[in-house]
Amino acid sequence: MPKLLLQPLIAFLLGALTVLGFAPFYIFPATIVALIGIIYLWEKAPTAKACLKLGFQFGLGLYSVGIYWIYISLHDFGSMPWWFAGFCTFCLCAFMALFPALVGYLSKRLAFLTISAPVLWGLSDWIRSWIFTGFPWLTIGYSQTPYSPLAGYMPIVGVYGVSIITVAIAACIAIWLANKNQPVNLTCRRNVITSMTLLIAFGGVLKVVPWSSPIGEPFSVSLIQGNIDQDIKWRPDAVERTIAQYVAMILNNRTDLIILPETALPVIASQLGPDIYTALDSHAKQNNSNIIVGMVDYSRSTEEYFNSAFSLGTAPTQSYSKNHLVPFGEFIPLKSMLGWVYRDWLNIPLSDLSRGSTHQKPMLLKDQKIAVNICYEDVFGEEIIRQLPEATVLVNISNDAWYGQSYAADQHMQFSQARALETGRMVLRSTNTGATAMIDPHGYVLAHAPHDKQTTLNVTAQGYEGTTPYVLWGNWPFIIFSFSVIAFVVSRKKQ
């Protein structure tokens, strides 16, 4: 095969290989091997433009394999024509591929790939978390969660810092392989090997550091997974059946806390029948327990709808409204320009919601302070820590049925595992079809319900207190470090 075609193909396959580091595979060395490959190609490439192309091919491989399930949500459940759904999915993957492309281009321009590539990659992952409201899916740092020694850095520098460390190790190996036939200072080589060894070893040591400590007594939890088909969830003829199913599942449990998925009851909260509300509230109070249920809230004063969670039971009723909404799924960006897409091509209910407040308090349920987040909000670590260190437990309610039987739900759970590591808190996940699970403060899944099955996962949870460095500082150390290194590299380049 001509070299002109071989290298782009290799770059694409390396990108696809990277996906093995993420859930449900968790083969974290695969991501490092893939990164070694692409940085090796960048080092050997003659120009920055060539690195741009190779990085783009790598990104296409990474995202077309890693987030192919976007097509399922658009076509299977959004009723978008197959060709338009495929086109939109490709456009998203191509846009995401621009980030590794720019990393390759700028790294080559700045030289010092061992330093510039890791920092630029970490910055690109971070920029993806906020540009156009953010979509930091498949951030490199997640690939090391929770089994890699590098996951030990998560409570200190967060997922973007772990991205830098992961790429730095790969870059050291790649540059050495690319220049192994060149005369290299033996001391320099020893320093690189020593630095890599210390990074890995120190990460392993950090994994066993107890960043938080138990508070209060263990409590029993029922994580309810309704397994309601997405294509009937909002149909008027299925609403009563769905509510009846969830009510029966609730009444069958007598644990301290019962958690239902995102928008589990497909009605406006104010329109929930008083008999149902009374039955649930009475059941919780009789058992000295509380219930967290996902419903849509409506504000009469502002005429706005919110994706919310409500508590019922012994504690006063409290609520949380989702702040970080999904573009196109929960709100319409550039509504005046793109409204026709929803009118003519998509069939997505509740696609014009409003944002909840940026700073909301944890729910005080008995002796635990529960920080609720909804759906993919837990992909944004800097937002989760807003309720910390006050919160003792993190709760994520979600509905990944939009993505069918893909591995989107498992990837989502891996992001929750990272949040557990960053905060030193246990994470309780209640979802419609999976992944319903309990995660310990070290990021390990202690209990997991089978996917696509109506079931209840009964577990014993524990609240924690304490402040990790990441909770204290957020992403600021990563940001300051990254821009300082880039400034240093630019100054050296000029010299």
N, C-alpha and C positions, 0 to 999 in steps of 0.2 A: 504494500500500500504506500503511495507517495507520502513523503513526510508532511506535505501540505495538509493532507487529510488525517494522518496518523495522530499528530499532536492534539488537534482539537477533539478527536475521538477519545484519546487518553484522558484529556482534561474533563470531558463530559463524564466518563466512567469513574474518574476520581471523585467528582461531585456526587455521583450516585452512591459510591462506596461510603461517603461521609454519613449518609443516612443511617447506616448500621450502628452508629454510636448512640442514636436516639432510640426511645421506646418505639415498639415493644422489644427491640433487639438488645439494647444496652451493651453492645460490643464496643466499649469506649476506645480500645486501641485502634479500631478501624478508622475512626475519625482522624486520629493522629497520623496514621499511615497515609490517608488521603491528603492531608495537609502537607506532609513531607513531599508527596508526589507533585502537587501543584506548585509549591515553592521551589522545588528542584527545577521544574520547567521554567519558572520565572527567572531563576538564576542563570539558566542556560540560554534564555531568549535573548536575541540580539538587541531589541529595542523595547521601549516602554509601550509602544503601540501593540507589539506582539504579546506583551503581558496582558494588556487590556483585553485582547481577543481570547487568550487562554483563560483569563479569569471569568469572562462572560460564559464561555463553554462550561467551565466548572460550575458556575452558578446555575446554568440551565439544568445540568445533571442533578445538582443538589435539590433544587426546588421542584422540578418536574416530577422527580421521584418522591420527594419529601412532602409535598402539599398537593398531590394529584387529586386529593379528596375534595378540593374546592369545586371541581367539576360535578361531583355527586350532589353537593348542596345546591348548585345552580340549576342542574338539569333534572335530577331525580325528585327533588323536593321544591325547587323554585320554579319548575315548569318552564325553564328557558329552553329554546330549541337546542338540540345537541351541538350543532355547528357553532352557534353563538356562545354556548357555555364553554366549548372547547377553546374558542378564540379568546374569551375573557380569561380563562385559566392560563392560557399560554402568555397572554399579555402581563398578567400578574407575575408569573415565573420569570419572564424576561425583564420586568422592572426590578425584581429582587436580585436577578443575576447581575445587574449593573453594579451592585455593591462590591462583590468580590472582584469584578472587573476593574473598578476604580482602585481597589486595594492593590492589585497587581500593577496597575499603571503608575500610581503614585509611589509605590515602594521602589519600583525600578528607577523612577526619576530621582528619588531621594538617595538611592543606593543604600548601603548598610541594611540589607534585607533582614538580617538577624534581629535588628531592632525595629526598623520601620514597619515591616509586614505585620508583626504581632500587634503593635499599637494601633496601626491603621485598621486592622481587622476588628479589634475590640471597639474602636470608635465607630466603625461601620455598623456593627451589631447594635450599638447604643443609638445611633442615629435612626436606625430602622424602628426603634422603640417609640419614637415620637413624630417622625415625619409623616404627614398626612394622617394624623392621630395614632400612628404606630401599628406595626405588625412584626414584632420581634421573634416570629416563629423560627425554629431551628437556629437560634443563637448558639454559636459553637460551644460556649461554656456549659450548656445543658447536656451536651454529649458526655460529659464527665460525671453526671449525676446519676446515682449516688455512689457508684462502686469504685470509681477511680480515686487514687490518692489525691488528685488535684481538687476533688470535691471538698477537701478540708479547708480550702481557701474561701469557700462560699460565704461563711459567716463574717468574713473580714472584708473582702473586696467585692462580693456579689458576683452575679453570673457574668458580667462584662469583664470584670477583672480576671475571672477564670478563663474567659476567651483569650485574653492576652497571654496568660501563662501557657495555655494549651498550644497556641500557635507559636509561642516562643520556643518551646521544646521541639516542635516539628521543624521550625526554621533552623535551629542549630544543627539538627541532623541533616536536613536538606542541603544546607550550605556546605557542610563537611563532605557529603557525598558528591556534590557537584564540583568540589575543588580538591578531591582526595589525591589527585595526581600532581597537584601544585605544591611547591615547597611551602610548608606551613611551619610557623614557629611552634616548637614542641610545647613550650610553656603556655601559649595561647590555646592549643588544643586541650591540654590538661585543664586549663581554667574553664573551658566550655563544658567538658565532661563533668568536672566537679560541680559547676553551677547547676547543670541539669539534674545530677544526682541529688544535690541538696534540695532543689525545688520539689522533686518527687517525694523525697524522704520527709521533708518538713510538712508537706501536705498530708502525708500519712499520719504524722504525729498530731496535726491539728484536727484530724477527723475524730479523735478520741477526747478532745477537750470538751468538758461540760459547760457550754456557753449559757445554759439555763438550768434551773432547778425546779423540781415539782412544787406545786402550791395547791393546797386543798386536798380533798380526798378524791380517789378515782371515782368516776361516775359512768353509769351505763348509758349507751347510745344505740339508737336504732337508725341506721342509714337506709332509707327506703328507696328502692329502684322500681319505678312503675312499669317501665318498658312499654310506654305508649307509642304506637306508630306515629311518626311525624306527619304522615300524610292525612291522618284523621284527627290529630290532636286538637285542632281548632274548628273542626266541623261542628255545627250546631247540634246535629243529631248524636254526636259522641260526647258532648260535654257532660251530661248527667252521668253517663256510664263511667267516664274518667273520674269524676268527683266521687262517685260511689265506690270505685275501686280503691282510691287513696284513703277514703274514710275508713273502709274496712281494714286496710293495712295498718292504719294508725290505731284503731281500736283493738287490734290484735297484739299491740305492744304496750308494755308497762315499764319502760326504761325511764331513766332520769331525763333524757333528751331524745326527742324524735325529730329527725331532719328529713324534709322532702326536697325534691329537686327544684330547679329553676322553673318558674311558671307552672308548677305541678298542677295547680287547680286553674284550668283555662277560663277564668272569669275575672271581671273587675272586682277587686277586693270589696268594694262597697256593695256589690251586687251578690255577694255570697249569701245564700239563704240563711236566715237567722237560726233555723233549726240545725243546720250543719255547723254553723259557728258555735252554737251552744253545746252541741254534742262533742265537738273537739275540745273546746275550752273546759268543759266539765270532766271529760276523760283525763285531761292533763292534771287538773286540780285534784281529782280523786286519787291520783297516783303520785301527787307531790312532784310533778314533772313539768316540762315545757316542750312546746312544739315550735319548730321553725318551718314555715311553709312559704314557697314561692308563688306569688300572684302578681298581677298587674295592678298598680295603684293609679288612681285618677284624682287630680286636684281640681275641684270645682272653681276655685278662685282664679287659677291660671289656665284652666282648661288644658292641662298637660297630662300625659300618661307616662308612667315610670315602670321599669322592670324592678320589682321590689321583693323583699322578704319580710315576713311578719312573724312575731312571736305570739304564742298563746299559752296560757297556763298560769302557774302560781305567780310568776313575775308580771309586773304591769306590761301591757302590750307595747312592744317596741318594733321599729321598722328600720330597714336599710334599703336605699334606692341606688341602683347601679349608676356609677359615675362615668366609667369608661365604656362607651357604647361602640358596637361593631358598625363601621361604615357600611352602608348598603344593606346590612342585615337589620339594624336597629334605628338607624337614622339615614336620611338622604343627603349626602354632601352635594353642594351646589344644586339645591333642589330645583331652582328655576330652570337650570340647564339640563339636569339629568332625570327630572321627574317622569319623562316619557319612558324611561327604561322600566320603571315599576308599573306604569300604566299598561304598557304594550308587551313587555317581555318577561316580567317576573311576577310571581304570586307568593309573596312573603308577608305573613301577618305581622302586625306590630312593627312595621318598618319605619315608623316616624315617632320614636319615643323621645323623651327629654332626659337630660342628665340629672342625677341626684347630686347633692352637695359634695364638694371636694373633701371636706373634713366631717366625717360622721363618727359617732362614738360607738364603741363595742356594745353589744347587748349584754346587760347584766342579768344573767339567768342563774338563780341561786347563788353559789359562791364562785362562779366562773364568769369571766368577761369574754364574750364570744365575738370575734372580729369576722363578720360575714363579708364575703365577696362573691360576685355572681359571674358565672361563665368565664370568659377569658380575661377577666380582670386580674386573675392571679398570674398572668404572664408578665405583669409589670411590678417587679419587686419594689421599686421606689414608691409605688402607690400603696402597696400592701402595708408597708411600715408606717403609714400615717396613723394607724390605730395601735401602734406599739410605742413603748413597751407596756402600755396599759393592758392590752389584750393578753389573755392566758391561753386561748385556743383559737386557731384559724378554722373557719368553715367555708368551704367552696360548694355552692350549689350550681349545677350546670345541666345543659341538655345538648349533648354531642350527637344526638340522633340525626341531626342535619347532615352528618358525614357518613351515614350508612355503616357498613361493617368494614370500615377502613381502619388504619392505625392512628387516626387523628385523636381519638379518645385516649389512647395510651400515651401519645406525645403530650397531650394536655396534662395527664397525670404526672408525667415527668417534670413538668414545670411546677406543679404543686410540690413535688419533692424538693425542688430547688428552693421554694419559698420556706419550707420547713427548715432547711439547712441555714438559710440566711437569717431566719428569725429565732431559731431555737425553740420553735413551737410545734406541737402536734397539729396535723391538718386532717380534718374530717371532710370527706367528699361525698355528697349525695347527688347522683345523676339519674337521668331518665333511663338510659340504656347502658351506661358504663362511661368511665371507669369509676365505680363506687368503691371507696377504699378508706382505710385509716393509715396515716403516715406518721412515723415517729419523728422527733426533733432532729435526728441524724439523716433524715431523708429516706429511710427504708420503709417499704410497704409492709405493715404488720398484718393487714387483713384486706382481702380483695374479693368483691362479688363477681360472679361470672357475668360476662357481657350478654346483652340482648336476652335477658331473662327477668321476669317479674319476681323480685325477691327482696328480702330485708336482711341487711348485714348487721348483726348485733355484736357490738364490741364494748370493751371497757377502755375509756379514755382517761387522760390525765392532763390537768392544766399545768402550765409552766410559767415561771417568772424569770426575769433577767434581761439584760440588754447586750446583744452582740454588737461588735464594731459596726456591722452593716446597718443595723437598726439605728445606731447613734449617728452615723455619718452619711448613710445612703450611698449614692454613686459619686459623691464629691471627690473622695480620694482618687477614684478611678479617672474622673474627668481631669482633675488637676495634674495627675501623673502623666496622663496621655498627652495632653497639650504641651506639657513641659518637655517631654521626650521629643515630640515633633519639632518644637522650637530648637532644641539642642541639635537634632539631626540636620535641620535646615541650616543652622549656623555652621556646623561642620562641613556641610556640602559647599557652602559659599567659600569657606577657607580652602 
